[in-house]
Amino acid sequence: MSSTELPGVQAAAAAVAPTVSAVRVADGERLRSVSLPGIGLNVRCRPGDRTGLPPALYVHGLGGSSQNWSALMPLLSDLVDGEALDLPGFGDSPPPDDGNYSVTGHARAVIRLLDAEERGPVHLFGNSLGGAVATRVAAVRPDLVRTLTLISPALPEWRVQRPAVPTGLLAVPGVASLFARLTKDWTAEQRTRGVMALCYGDPARVSEEAFRHAVAEMERRLELPYFWDAMTRSPGASSTRTPWAASTDCGARPSGCSHRPSSCTADGTSSSRTGWHARRPRPSATPGC
């Protein structure tokens, strides 16, 4: 098995995305495309302020894109050389040829990218679904992870948070298609406000400019024929192991941590204040992880 593979996963030929509206690029950023077996990835680059800075990779959440990191990356550019990818089927990355939108599939994409470009070990950031993906990457390939920072990670907790219920329901068979029919007349602005109400403690703090950019990205995403497929299959796609199991492989002991910030380093130190206690990550030996 190649070191770029997650166990039990086979590659296919890369997919091609349809032509849609242009993706927004902030000042100081550049976009590039990476073609790998079975997947094509869009990568948003924010070079560090000086040469020699350690690399960082940012992984967005469900329904998001690399654009979600455009405000944070310049704030950390004096510390890291940043890149943010669009997961397969999100942002400007086409869907994977094998249709695998599971956490395992997304983690495989991250691992392949880091291996292909020999960029690791990186400071790995993950938000929401991206937090689960980043946890899986750290569990399977700790050699690629310098530090792991989870921002509101989509990982299990003892008591389910009310805001997480709508997303969880998308995994129930038939609910996604029903929701798509019920909301078919919603505008991109309505959808964006709904997402912000779910993701932000105080949506009023989002600037008008940021809101306009988010609406424009939503309009662009709605043009994609695979929009709903990527959205609905990512949170509930079948996998042989749960995010909780993957988190224990990484050496973390979760104690009620869904969608809360935390950070740990690959050598076992921790700056978590949310119930996460990190130990040194170890590779998972479980087939199908």
LINPEHU-V594208 format. One record per residue. N is the residue number from 0. BURIAL is + if it has 24 or more other ideal C-beta (glycine too) atoms within 12 Angstrom, else -. D_CENTER is the distance of its C-alpha to the mean C-alpha in whole Angstrom. Layout:
n=N burial=BURIAL d_center=D_CENTER
n=N burial=BURIAL d_center=D_CENTER
This chain:
n=0 burial=- d_center=25
n=1 burial=- d_center=23
n=2 burial=- d_center=21
n=3 burial=+ d_center=18
n=4 burial=+ d_center=18
n=5 burial=+ d_center=17
n=6 burial=+ d_center=20
n=7 burial=- d_center=21
n=8 burial=+ d_center=19
n=9 burial=- d_center=21
n=10 burial=- d_center=20
n=11 burial=- d_center=21
n=12 burial=- d_center=22
n=13 burial=+ d_center=20
n=14 burial=+ d_center=19
n=15 burial=- d_center=20
n=16 burial=+ d_center=19
n=17 burial=- d_center=22
n=18 burial=- d_center=23
n=19 burial=- d_center=22
n=20 burial=- d_center=22
n=21 burial=- d_center=21
n=22 burial=+ d_center=18
n=23 burial=+ d_center=18
n=24 burial=+ d_center=19
n=25 burial=+ d_center=20
n=26 burial=- d_center=23
n=27 burial=- d_center=22
n=28 burial=+ d_center=19
n=29 burial=- d_center=19
n=30 burial=+ d_center=17
n=31 burial=+ d_center=18
n=32 burial=+ d_center=17
n=33 burial=+ d_center=17
n=34 burial=- d_center=18
n=35 burial=+ d_center=18
n=36 burial=+ d_center=20
n=37 burial=+ d_center=18
n=38 burial=+ d_center=15
n=39 burial=+ d_center=15
n=40 burial=+ d_center=13
n=41 burial=+ d_center=13
n=42 burial=+ d_center=12
n=43 burial=+ d_center=13
n=44 burial=+ d_center=16
n=45 burial=+ d_center=17
n=46 burial=+ d_center=20
n=47 burial=- d_center=21
n=48 burial=- d_center=25
n=49 burial=- d_center=27
n=50 burial=- d_center=27
n=51 burial=- d_center=26
n=52 burial=- d_center=23
n=53 burial=+ d_center=20
n=54 burial=+ d_center=17
n=55 burial=+ d_center=14
n=56 burial=+ d_center=10
n=57 burial=+ d_center=8
n=58 burial=+ d_center=4
n=59 burial=+ d_center=3
n=60 burial=+ d_center=4
n=61 burial=+ d_center=7
n=62 burial=+ d_center=9
n=63 burial=+ d_center=8
n=64 burial=+ d_center=8
n=65 burial=+ d_center=9
n=66 burial=+ d_center=12
n=67 burial=+ d_center=10
n=68 burial=+ d_center=11
n=69 burial=+ d_center=14
n=70 burial=+ d_center=16
n=71 burial=+ d_center=15
n=72 burial=+ d_center=15
n=73 burial=- d_center=19
n=74 burial=- d_center=20
n=75 burial=+ d_center=19
n=76 burial=+ d_center=20
n=77 burial=- d_center=23
n=78 burial=+ d_center=21
n=79 burial=+ d_center=19
n=80 burial=+ d_center=18
n=81 burial=+ d_center=15
n=82 burial=+ d_center=13
n=83 burial=+ d_center=9
n=84 burial=+ d_center=8
n=85 burial=+ d_center=8
n=86 burial=+ d_center=6
n=87 burial=+ d_center=10
n=88 burial=+ d_center=11
n=89 burial=+ d_center=9
n=90 burial=+ d_center=11
n=91 burial=+ d_center=14
n=92 burial=+ d_center=12
n=93 burial=+ d_center=15
n=94 burial=+ d_center=14
n=95 burial=+ d_center=15
n=96 burial=+ d_center=18
n=97 burial=+ d_center=18
n=98 burial=- d_center=17
n=99 burial=+ d_center=14
n=100 burial=+ d_center=11
n=101 burial=+ d_center=11
n=102 burial=+ d_center=9
n=103 burial=+ d_center=12
n=104 burial=+ d_center=11
n=105 burial=+ d_center=8
n=106 burial=+ d_center=9
n=107 burial=+ d_center=12
n=108 burial=+ d_center=10
n=109 burial=+ d_center=9
n=110 burial=+ d_center=13
n=111 burial=+ d_center=15
n=112 burial=+ d_center=14
n=113 burial=+ d_center=15
n=114 burial=+ d_center=18
n=115 burial=- d_center=19
n=116 burial=- d_center=19
n=117 burial=- d_center=20
n=118 burial=+ d_center=18
n=119 burial=+ d_center=17
n=120 burial=+ d_center=18
n=121 burial=+ d_center=15
n=122 burial=+ d_center=14
n=123 burial=+ d_center=11
n=124 burial=+ d_center=9
n=125 burial=+ d_center=6
n=126 burial=+ d_center=6
n=127 burial=+ d_center=7
n=128 burial=+ d_center=5
n=129 burial=+ d_center=3
n=130 burial=+ d_center=6
n=131 burial=+ d_center=8
n=132 burial=+ d_center=6
n=133 burial=+ d_center=7
n=134 burial=+ d_center=10
n=135 burial=+ d_center=11
n=136 burial=+ d_center=11
n=137 burial=+ d_center=14
n=138 burial=+ d_center=16
n=139 burial=+ d_center=16
n=140 burial=+ d_center=17
n=141 burial=+ d_center=17
n=142 burial=- d_center=19
n=143 burial=+ d_center=16
n=144 burial=+ d_center=15
n=145 burial=+ d_center=18
n=146 burial=+ d_center=16
n=147 burial=+ d_center=13
n=148 burial=+ d_center=12
n=149 burial=+ d_center=10
n=150 burial=+ d_center=11
n=151 burial=+ d_center=11
n=152 burial=+ d_center=10
n=153 burial=+ d_center=10
n=154 burial=+ d_center=13
n=155 burial=+ d_center=16
n=156 burial=+ d_center=19
n=157 burial=- d_center=23
n=158 burial=- d_center=23
n=159 burial=- d_center=21
n=160 burial=- d_center=20
n=161 burial=- d_center=21
n=162 burial=- d_center=19
n=163 burial=+ d_center=16
n=164 burial=- d_center=19
n=165 burial=+ d_center=18
n=166 burial=+ d_center=15
n=167 burial=+ d_center=16
n=168 burial=- d_center=19
n=169 burial=+ d_center=17
n=170 burial=+ d_center=17
n=171 burial=- d_center=21
n=172 burial=- d_center=23
n=173 burial=- d_center=24
n=174 burial=- d_center=23
n=175 burial=+ d_center=20
n=176 burial=- d_center=23
n=177 burial=- d_center=25
n=178 burial=- d_center=23
n=179 burial=- d_center=23
n=180 burial=- d_center=26
n=181 burial=- d_center=27
n=182 burial=- d_center=25
n=183 burial=- d_center=26
n=184 burial=- d_center=28
n=185 burial=- d_center=25
n=186 burial=- d_center=25
n=187 burial=+ d_center=22
n=188 burial=- d_center=23
n=189 burial=- d_center=23
n=190 burial=+ d_center=20
n=191 burial=+ d_center=18
n=192 burial=- d_center=21
n=193 burial=+ d_center=20
n=194 burial=+ d_center=16
n=195 burial=+ d_center=17
n=196 burial=- d_center=19
n=197 burial=+ d_center=17
n=198 burial=+ d_center=14
n=199 burial=- d_center=17
n=200 burial=- d_center=20
n=201 burial=- d_center=22
n=202 burial=- d_center=21
n=203 burial=- d_center=24
n=204 burial=- d_center=23
n=205 burial=- d_center=21
n=206 burial=- d_center=23
n=207 burial=- d_center=25
n=208 burial=- d_center=23
n=209 burial=- d_center=20
n=210 burial=- d_center=20
n=211 burial=- d_center=22
n=212 burial=+ d_center=19
n=213 burial=+ d_center=17
n=214 burial=+ d_center=20
n=215 burial=+ d_center=20
n=216 burial=+ d_center=16
n=217 burial=+ d_center=17
n=218 burial=+ d_center=20
n=219 burial=+ d_center=19
n=220 burial=+ d_center=16
n=221 burial=+ d_center=19
n=222 burial=- d_center=21
n=223 burial=+ d_center=19
n=224 burial=- d_center=20
n=225 burial=+ d_center=17
n=226 burial=+ d_center=16
n=227 burial=+ d_center=17
n=228 burial=+ d_center=16
n=229 burial=+ d_center=12
n=230 burial=+ d_center=12
n=231 burial=+ d_center=14
n=232 burial=+ d_center=14
n=233 burial=+ d_center=10
n=234 burial=+ d_center=11
n=235 burial=+ d_center=15
n=236 burial=+ d_center=15
n=237 burial=- d_center=17
n=238 burial=+ d_center=17
n=239 burial=- d_center=19
n=240 burial=+ d_center=18
n=241 burial=+ d_center=16
n=242 burial=+ d_center=13
n=243 burial=+ d_center=16
n=244 burial=+ d_center=18
n=245 burial=+ d_center=15
n=246 burial=+ d_center=16
n=247 burial=+ d_center=19
n=248 burial=+ d_center=19
n=249 burial=+ d_center=17
n=250 burial=+ d_center=20
n=251 burial=+ d_center=19
n=252 burial=- d_center=21
n=253 burial=+ d_center=19
n=254 burial=- d_center=22
n=255 burial=- d_center=20
n=256 burial=+ d_center=17
n=257 burial=+ d_center=15
n=258 burial=+ d_center=13
n=259 burial=+ d_center=15
n=260 burial=+ d_center=15
n=261 burial=+ d_center=15
n=262 burial=+ d_center=16
n=263 burial=+ d_center=18
n=264 burial=+ d_center=19
n=265 burial=+ d_center=19
n=266 burial=- d_center=23
n=267 burial=- d_center=23
n=268 burial=- d_center=23
n=269 burial=+ d_center=22
n=270 burial=- d_center=21
n=271 burial=+ d_center=20
n=272 burial=- d_center=22
n=273 burial=+ d_center=20
n=274 burial=- d_center=22
n=275 burial=+ d_center=20
n=276 burial=- d_center=22
n=277 burial=+ d_center=21
n=278 burial=+ d_center=23
n=279 burial=- d_center=22
n=280 burial=+ d_center=20
n=281 burial=+ d_center=21
n=282 burial=+ d_center=21
n=283 burial=+ d_center=20
n=284 burial=- d_center=24
n=285 burial=- d_center=23
n=286 burial=- d_center=23
n=287 burial=- d_center=20
n=288 burial=+ d_center=17
